[in-house]
Each structure stands twice: as structure tokens, then as C-alpha cells.
Amino acid sequence: ATRDEDSTCQQPKKVGNCKAAFPRVFFNSQTGQCENFIYGGCGGNDNNFETAEECENTC
């Protein structure tokens, strides 16, 4: 993994402060797994993928 991928995958899950409910996937660095979460639509970070496959390919 590159340094960018490492930092993306180490970021905490961040729902953001908007009220939407987008089903997304994040990499949980504590479990080493890509996991589902609900994204609010804004104020998130790079650890936010549309699919588990995209998460796994990055992390």
C-alpha cells in the first residue's frame, strides 16, 4: 500500500454532520475489515467507499 492508502485506511469512520443516510463502507483498522456504515452526506473523510470491493481494493 502507498502512504496515501495507509492514511486513508487508518482514518476513523466519520459519519459527518449532515442528515442524509448513504450506505457506505469504511475500513476498520482495528479489525482489519471493511465494514458498513451510514454516511450523512458531508463532512466525512477519505475512508468512505461506495462498495466493499472498492474498500478492499484500496485497503
N, C-alpha and C positions, 0 to 999 in steps of 0.2 A: 504493500500500500504506500502511496505517496504521503507526504506530510499533510497535504490538504485533506486527503481521505481520512488520515488519522484524526485530525482535528474535528472534521465533520462528524465522524463516528463516535467521538468522545463527548460531544456536546450533549447536555441533558435534554430530555424530552421537554419541549416548550409548546404549550397549548396556545399561547398568545392571549391577547386581551379583547378580541372580537367575539361575537356571539354566534358565528356560523358553526357548522358541525360537519367538517370534511373528514371522512375516514382516511387516515394516513397511516404510514408505517414509520417507526423510528428504530435505530439500532440501540439496544440497551447494552451499554458497555459493561455493566455489572454481571449480566447473564450471558453475554456474548451472542444474543439472539436478536433478530429483527422482530419487533412486536407492534401490534396495532395500537393506535390511539386516535382521539378525536381532536382535530386541529380547528381552532377558532377562526382562521382566515387571515389573520395579520399578526405581526409582532413575533413571528416564530424565528427559527434559526435553520441552518443548513441540514440538520439531522431530521429530515422531513421528506419522505418519499411517497410517491403515489402507489407503488406496488411493493410487495415483499421482495420480488425478484430484483427490482431496482436497488433496494436496500442491500440485499445480499451481494449484488454485483459491485457495489461501492464499498461495502464494509467487509 
